[in-house]
Amino acid sequence: MDTEELLWVYLPLLIALFETGFTIKLMLAKPLPLNSLLGFLIISLNTFSIYLLITHLGATAATYTPHIAILIATALILIQRSVVK
């Protein structure tokens, strides 16, 4: 395992898994319709990015799509967090 694989695959994987767990916690804290919609979007984006990152562990060419999806999910988590408070 080299540092490039660590930075471009494993670190985003950990971030996506953390975001998924955190959004589930926020969804259970306050079950509002907007909160549920944001949670569904965040979980969908993170699931998609996890799938792509796992396929990158093989011999496929790397793209920035999962990283962009994680960035969008992070922005949505900030919005979801302000809705819950």
Buried (B, 14 or more C-beta within 10 A) or exposed (E): EEEEEEEBBEEBBEBBEEBBEBBEEBBEEEEBEEBEEBBEBBBEBBBBBBEBBEEBEEEEEBEEEBBEBBBBBBEBBEBBBEBBE
